[in-house]
Amino acid sequence: MHKNIISKLVLSLALIATGMGISVAGDVEEKLIAHARSAAPAAIGAGATIVINGKVVAEGTNGWTCLPEVMPGDRAPVCIDAVWGEMMGALGAKAAFSANGVGISYMLMGEPQGSGVSNSDPYHPNPSEADDYTETGPHLMLIVPRELLEGMSDDPSSGGPYVMWGDTDYAHIMVPVDRGE
């Protein structure tokens, strides 16, 4: 059965908040750090704080945070700025969120096949069965004030940017990226 993405997000955020998780060391930690940094352009990843299993394993200098997995076990690395961190915290807590500026998140490695989501409902109980189930390849995500989303497509198959979770507080723009590979 497909695991609920929000349940995994809540677990991931809880691990980050408590500093708990499976310990890693040596080569494994170095590989996870490199994997986390791979989510963003090299200039961002190189200076980012790296968090593995809720523990800061590399202090950053540029305000970005990268994780080797968005959710425990999914192997989808992500790098987020502070606005995205706020939104992810609100999402995990099912709390209100309102963007008062622009937030950027990179997932340039994409998501593993089978780990998609409902494009409209971040809390769908079984996203793989949602009418609007979508899987994404390499992409970046933008949080903007709600009024800037007006008139944008919410169709993930359009081939261009689209709005995900548009009728929720967690609405954001998905921007597919061709890595040229």
Backbone bond lengths (Angstrom), bond angles and torsions (degrees), N, CA, C in turn:
res aa  C-N    CA-C-N  psi(-1)  N-CA   C-N-CA  omega(-1)  CA-C   N-CA-C  phi
1 M - - - 1.449 - - 1.527 109.12 -
2 H 1.318 115.83 140.37 1.462 121.79 180.00 1.524 109.35 -68.03
3 K 1.322 117.52 128.46 1.463 121.18 178.66 1.515 110.22 -74.46
4 N 1.298 116.61 142.69 1.457 122.15 179.94 1.520 109.18 -69.94
5 I 1.318 116.00 123.52 1.469 121.75 -176.69 1.525 112.14 -60.41
6 I 1.311 117.31 -35.61 1.465 119.69 -178.99 1.521 110.50 -70.33
7 S 1.330 117.49 -39.28 1.467 119.72 176.53 1.520 110.18 -57.96
8 K 1.342 116.21 -42.02 1.462 120.15 179.29 1.529 110.75 -68.09
9 L 1.330 117.40 -36.86 1.453 120.43 178.18 1.524 110.45 -64.37
10 V 1.335 116.55 -45.07 1.454 120.40 179.42 1.525 109.82 -60.10
11 L 1.337 117.32 -43.85 1.464 120.61 177.78 1.517 110.61 -61.09
12 S 1.322 117.01 -44.95 1.455 121.05 -179.44 1.527 110.89 -61.24
13 L 1.340 116.31 -45.50 1.467 120.05 179.47 1.527 111.05 -65.41
14 A 1.338 116.37 -37.18 1.460 119.53 177.52 1.519 110.54 -64.26
15 L 1.328 116.77 -41.58 1.462 120.17 177.88 1.518 111.09 -62.19
16 I 1.339 116.05 -41.47 1.463 120.12 178.44 1.518 110.06 -63.00
17 A 1.334 116.33 -45.06 1.466 120.54 -176.65 1.518 112.29 -66.34
18 T 1.327 117.58 -35.90 1.454 120.35 -175.99 1.515 113.70 -95.96
19 G 1.329 116.36 -12.26 1.453 119.03 -178.44 1.515 112.84 74.13
20 M 1.343 116.74 18.07 1.462 120.71 -179.64 1.523 110.31 -93.46
21 G 1.298 115.72 166.61 1.457 121.22 176.26 1.509 110.24 145.61
22 I 1.301 115.06 -179.76 1.454 120.98 179.37 1.526 108.22 -76.68
23 S 1.309 116.35 131.69 1.456 118.53 -179.85 1.523 110.15 -75.90
24 V 1.308 114.86 144.28 1.457 121.11 176.88 1.513 107.40 -130.87
25 A 1.320 116.11 153.02 1.454 118.79 -178.84 1.517 110.01 -150.65
26 G 1.316 114.11 164.33 1.455 122.04 172.23 1.507 114.49 56.58
27 D 1.337 115.57 -130.75 1.460 121.85 -176.48 1.519 112.19 -59.43
28 V 1.340 117.12 -38.99 1.461 120.59 -179.75 1.524 109.58 -61.75
29 E 1.320 117.20 -46.19 1.455 120.61 179.40 1.527 110.79 -62.39
30 E 1.311 117.81 -43.74 1.467 121.02 179.76 1.527 111.11 -62.03
31 K 1.332 117.47 -39.32 1.468 121.04 177.75 1.523 110.74 -66.54
32 L 1.328 117.05 -39.91 1.465 120.42 178.48 1.523 110.99 -67.49
33 I 1.320 117.35 -37.19 1.466 120.90 176.96 1.525 109.50 -63.26
34 A 1.330 116.73 -46.88 1.472 120.27 178.82 1.525 110.44 -62.09
35 H 1.324 117.30 -40.35 1.459 121.57 178.97 1.530 110.20 -63.53
36 A 1.322 117.36 -43.85 1.463 121.06 178.42 1.525 110.62 -60.90
37 R 1.325 117.15 -46.10 1.462 121.27 -179.11 1.526 112.10 -63.76
38 S 1.347 117.73 -25.20 1.462 121.73 -177.27 1.525 113.06 -68.27
39 A 1.306 117.85 -11.65 1.469 120.98 -178.70 1.518 112.30 -70.36
40 A 1.325 117.85 -24.83 1.463 121.97 -173.64 1.524 110.55 -121.24
41 P 1.331 116.58 168.30 1.465 118.63 171.71 1.538 109.23 -55.32
42 A 1.313 116.16 148.57 1.468 121.56 -174.74 1.527 113.05 -52.54
43 A 1.316 118.15 -40.25 1.465 120.69 -177.86 1.524 111.98 -64.32
44 I 1.319 117.30 -30.44 1.470 120.99 178.07 1.519 109.75 -82.33
45 G 1.321 117.21 -49.81 1.462 121.16 -178.55 1.517 113.15 -58.08
46 A 1.323 116.78 -37.95 1.465 121.04 -177.33 1.523 112.65 -62.70
47 G 1.325 117.61 -32.13 1.461 120.37 -177.69 1.508 114.54 -104.33
48 A 1.337 117.39 8.69 1.464 121.43 -175.20 1.521 112.41 -84.11
49 T 1.306 115.88 152.83 1.451 122.64 168.42 1.524 106.58 -73.71
50 I 1.319 116.74 136.32 1.466 121.00 179.82 1.517 108.56 -111.23
51 V 1.337 114.74 127.70 1.454 121.59 178.56 1.526 108.04 -117.11
52 I 1.330 115.57 125.03 1.462 121.81 176.94 1.519 107.70 -123.88
53 N 1.317 115.89 124.81 1.466 121.38 179.47 1.526 112.18 51.22
54 G 1.315 115.82 40.28 1.456 120.26 176.61 1.515 115.58 81.89
55 K 1.318 117.19 2.22 1.465 121.09 -177.18 1.523 110.04 -116.34
56 V 1.317 116.16 132.61 1.461 120.06 174.28 1.522 107.62 -72.33
57 V 1.339 115.71 117.92 1.465 119.85 -179.28 1.524 111.70 -108.20
58 A 1.323 116.63 -12.25 1.462 121.33 175.83 1.522 108.03 -149.32
59 E 1.304 116.13 119.00 1.471 121.21 178.41 1.517 109.29 -74.80
60 G 1.306 116.18 134.93 1.450 121.05 179.41 1.507 112.97 -99.73
61 T 1.325 113.69 175.36 1.471 119.76 -178.31 1.523 112.69 -127.33
62 N 1.347 117.13 -2.49 1.461 118.07 -171.53 1.530 115.45 -117.99
63 G 1.327 119.03 6.52 1.456 121.43 178.00 1.528 114.73 86.34
64 W 1.316 118.19 -2.72 1.462 122.08 178.79 1.523 109.78 -94.87
65 T 1.334 115.83 152.04 1.457 122.15 175.45 1.522 107.94 -127.43
66 C 1.327 116.76 130.10 1.461 121.66 178.53 1.518 109.56 -119.42
67 L 1.326 115.16 141.89 1.456 122.95 177.10 1.520 108.12 -125.94
68 P 1.342 118.06 144.20 1.460 119.63 179.60 1.524 112.99 -71.41
69 E 1.337 117.12 -14.65 1.459 121.95 179.05 1.522 108.79 -145.32
70 V 1.343 115.68 136.65 1.456 118.57 172.14 1.518 108.52 -67.24
71 M 1.314 115.52 -44.59 1.460 122.94 178.88 1.526 107.84 -124.53
72 P 1.320 117.80 147.79 1.462 119.30 178.90 1.531 111.70 -53.85
73 G 1.327 115.63 125.60 1.450 121.67 175.92 1.511 116.42 89.13
74 D 1.345 119.45 -3.75 1.468 117.95 -174.81 1.522 114.50 -92.67
75 R 1.322 118.09 -11.62 1.477 123.00 177.95 1.527 113.24 57.99
76 A 1.326 118.59 24.66 1.460 122.53 177.85 1.530 108.07 -103.33
77 P 1.339 117.70 97.78 1.459 119.34 -178.06 1.522 111.65 -68.86
78 V 1.324 115.51 150.82 1.455 121.91 -178.86 1.527 109.30 -144.28
79 C 1.325 116.02 144.43 1.467 122.21 172.02 1.515 106.75 -124.18
80 I 1.333 116.40 129.40 1.454 121.59 -175.36 1.522 111.44 -127.29
81 D 1.328 113.93 152.34 1.459 118.51 171.56 1.526 108.15 -94.21
82 A 1.322 117.20 -176.51 1.468 121.65 -175.44 1.528 112.32 -64.06
83 V 1.331 118.53 -38.33 1.460 120.57 -179.93 1.526 109.81 -63.63
84 W 1.340 116.86 -42.17 1.463 119.89 177.34 1.520 110.87 -64.30
85 G 1.311 117.16 -37.44 1.465 120.20 176.78 1.517 111.32 -59.91
86 E 1.335 116.46 -41.70 1.472 120.88 177.08 1.525 110.42 -63.12
87 M 1.328 116.31 -45.86 1.463 119.76 -178.55 1.528 110.85 -63.86
88 M 1.320 117.55 -43.03 1.466 120.26 -179.88 1.529 111.04 -63.28
89 G 1.317 116.20 -38.05 1.461 119.73 176.59 1.519 111.47 -63.69
90 A 1.335 116.69 -43.52 1.465 121.00 178.48 1.523 110.44 -65.01
91 L 1.315 116.97 -42.72 1.463 122.01 179.08 1.527 110.50 -59.16
92 G 1.319 116.04 -48.38 1.462 120.20 -179.80 1.517 113.31 -63.27
93 A 1.331 116.40 -31.12 1.462 121.20 -179.87 1.526 112.62 -92.89
94 K 1.334 116.54 -0.53 1.474 122.25 -174.72 1.525 110.24 54.54
95 A 1.316 115.31 40.80 1.460 122.38 -178.46 1.523 110.06 -103.28
96 A 1.306 115.52 162.29 1.457 121.00 177.80 1.521 109.77 -65.33
97 F 1.321 114.90 147.15 1.463 121.12 175.75 1.518 107.85 -145.69
98 S 1.312 115.76 138.46 1.463 121.09 175.82 1.521 107.70 -139.36
99 A 1.321 115.53 122.16 1.461 119.83 -179.91 1.521 109.90 -73.28
100 N 1.304 116.40 128.10 1.464 120.30 175.63 1.519 110.88 -110.70
101 G 1.319 115.63 10.08 1.456 121.81 178.59 1.514 108.29 -166.95
102 V 1.309 116.08 -166.38 1.456 121.70 -179.33 1.526 109.42 -97.34
103 G 1.329 116.00 135.89 1.454 122.63 175.03 1.519 108.67 -123.83
104 I 1.315 116.47 145.38 1.465 121.34 -177.42 1.523 109.71 -128.64
105 S 1.319 114.46 138.74 1.456 121.95 175.68 1.522 107.51 -136.02
106 Y 1.314 116.26 135.79 1.465 121.64 178.29 1.525 110.35 -108.81
107 M 1.334 115.01 136.78 1.466 122.29 169.61 1.527 106.49 -137.96
108 L 1.324 116.04 65.53 1.453 121.09 -173.92 1.523 113.95 -72.00
109 M 1.323 117.60 -9.62 1.464 120.90 174.93 1.526 110.42 -93.90
110 G 1.330 117.44 -4.97 1.460 120.85 -178.25 1.512 111.32 73.67
111 E 1.322 114.43 -166.76 1.460 121.35 179.02 1.519 108.72 -119.51
112 P 1.327 117.31 145.82 1.463 119.54 178.28 1.526 111.43 -60.75
113 Q 1.309 116.46 146.53 1.451 121.06 178.72 1.525 109.44 -57.31
114 G 1.334 114.81 137.23 1.459 120.49 179.72 1.507 113.99 91.56
115 S 1.337 117.70 2.40 1.465 119.40 -179.05 1.522 111.12 -114.16
116 G 1.327 117.01 31.84 1.451 120.85 -179.72 1.517 112.78 -74.35
117 V 1.318 114.41 -176.90 1.463 122.05 -176.68 1.519 110.40 -138.40
118 S 1.312 115.47 168.30 1.461 120.85 167.93 1.524 106.45 -73.81
119 N 1.313 117.69 133.73 1.458 120.31 -179.57 1.531 112.59 -73.88
120 S 1.340 117.19 -14.91 1.457 119.35 -177.49 1.523 114.01 -112.07
121 D 1.333 117.84 -24.32 1.460 120.64 -171.77 1.531 111.07 -127.82
122 P 1.333 117.46 103.77 1.464 118.94 -179.02 1.528 113.19 -66.29
123 Y 1.324 117.18 -14.98 1.462 121.03 -178.53 1.530 112.33 -110.50
124 H 1.314 117.76 20.19 1.468 120.33 179.98 1.526 108.45 -55.87
125 P 1.340 117.90 130.93 1.468 119.93 -175.81 1.527 114.09 -66.95
126 N 1.314 118.18 -23.50 1.458 121.13 178.23 1.527 107.81 -147.19
127 P 1.333 116.98 80.22 1.470 120.87 -172.98 1.520 114.59 -53.12
128 S 1.324 118.17 -34.17 1.467 119.31 -177.71 1.521 112.10 -66.39
129 E 1.311 117.62 -15.59 1.462 121.67 177.48 1.526 112.31 -103.18
130 A 1.312 117.67 3.07 1.469 120.78 179.20 1.522 109.71 -69.64
131 D 1.332 116.50 144.57 1.463 121.09 177.08 1.522 111.37 -60.19
132 D 1.317 117.14 -27.05 1.464 121.29 -177.91 1.533 112.28 -112.97
133 Y 1.351 115.47 31.37 1.471 120.73 177.48 1.527 109.35 -56.97
134 T 1.315 115.84 135.39 1.456 120.16 178.11 1.522 110.40 -142.21
135 E 1.321 115.32 143.43 1.464 122.35 172.87 1.517 106.59 -114.84
136 T 1.307 115.87 144.13 1.456 119.06 -176.20 1.518 111.58 -120.79
137 G 1.307 114.76 143.22 1.453 121.34 172.19 1.520 108.09 -87.74
138 P 1.316 117.67 -154.20 1.464 120.50 177.95 1.530 110.31 -56.72
139 H 1.334 115.09 135.57 1.470 118.78 -178.01 1.519 110.57 -161.20
140 L 1.320 113.96 166.34 1.448 119.99 166.40 1.510 106.40 -123.69
141 M 1.312 116.17 160.26 1.455 121.57 -177.33 1.518 108.47 -128.35
142 L 1.320 114.83 140.05 1.453 121.07 -178.54 1.521 110.27 -123.21
143 I 1.303 116.34 129.27 1.457 121.83 170.29 1.521 105.64 -99.92
144 V 1.315 115.05 130.30 1.464 120.88 178.44 1.523 108.23 -136.98
145 P 1.322 117.71 161.28 1.457 118.51 173.37 1.537 110.15 -55.90
146 R 1.314 116.47 141.57 1.457 123.70 -172.20 1.520 113.88 -49.12
147 E 1.320 117.83 -39.62 1.471 119.95 -176.50 1.531 112.22 -62.33
148 L 1.311 118.15 -22.15 1.459 121.12 179.23 1.528 112.68 -79.59
149 L 1.324 117.49 -8.17 1.460 121.56 178.46 1.532 112.24 -87.57
150 E 1.324 116.60 -15.41 1.458 121.16 -176.45 1.526 111.30 -57.95
151 G 1.324 114.86 131.06 1.454 121.25 177.74 1.514 114.83 86.63
152 M 1.329 118.50 -5.88 1.470 120.90 178.82 1.517 110.55 -81.68
153 S 1.312 116.11 148.31 1.460 122.48 176.73 1.523 110.18 -67.53
154 D 1.326 115.52 149.73 1.460 120.17 170.85 1.532 109.98 -114.56
155 D 1.326 115.60 21.17 1.461 122.38 -177.24 1.528 110.59 -96.59
156 P 1.354 117.16 107.59 1.458 119.94 -179.59 1.529 114.06 -65.72
157 S 1.325 117.22 -17.15 1.465 119.41 -179.02 1.527 112.38 -92.70
158 S 1.310 117.55 6.68 1.470 121.35 -177.91 1.529 112.63 -70.28
159 G 1.324 116.99 -19.03 1.460 120.74 -179.92 1.512 113.69 90.01
160 G 1.307 117.02 -5.91 1.456 120.86 179.82 1.516 110.26 -129.65
161 P 1.325 116.71 -168.34 1.459 120.22 178.52 1.530 111.31 -59.22
162 Y 1.316 115.62 147.76 1.458 121.14 178.62 1.524 108.79 -150.86
163 V 1.321 115.11 161.82 1.461 121.22 -179.81 1.523 109.25 -91.52
164 M 1.316 115.67 130.42 1.469 122.07 173.71 1.518 107.83 -107.59
165 W 1.322 115.92 141.66 1.461 124.06 177.21 1.532 111.45 57.19
166 G 1.332 115.49 38.18 1.459 123.05 -171.81 1.506 116.99 -57.49
167 D 1.317 118.95 -31.19 1.468 120.68 -179.02 1.521 112.22 -95.69
168 T 1.318 116.92 21.49 1.461 121.40 179.76 1.530 109.44 -123.53
169 D 1.316 115.34 170.13 1.467 120.27 174.98 1.525 112.16 -66.82
170 Y 1.339 117.08 -13.57 1.461 121.83 -173.91 1.527 112.28 -102.85
171 A 1.325 116.45 19.83 1.471 121.76 179.99 1.524 109.83 -57.95
172 H 1.326 114.94 138.70 1.458 120.43 178.25 1.518 109.16 -154.86
173 I 1.312 115.24 165.06 1.456 121.82 -179.96 1.525 108.55 -97.14
174 M 1.311 115.06 127.33 1.461 122.22 174.27 1.523 107.07 -95.43
175 V 1.322 117.35 128.98 1.455 121.64 -179.70 1.529 108.58 -122.14
176 P 1.353 117.00 101.61 1.466 119.01 177.00 1.529 110.14 -60.52
177 V 1.334 116.20 142.13 1.453 122.14 -177.70 1.524 108.56 -128.27
178 D 1.311 116.22 129.19 1.462 120.53 174.56 1.514 107.09 -92.60
179 R 1.312 116.48 115.83 1.473 120.50 -177.96 1.508 111.89 -80.92
180 G 1.345 117.81 0.07 1.453 120.10 177.66 1.505 113.92 74.30
181 E 1.327 116.85 20.66 1.472 120.04 -178.16 1.502 110.24 -100.78
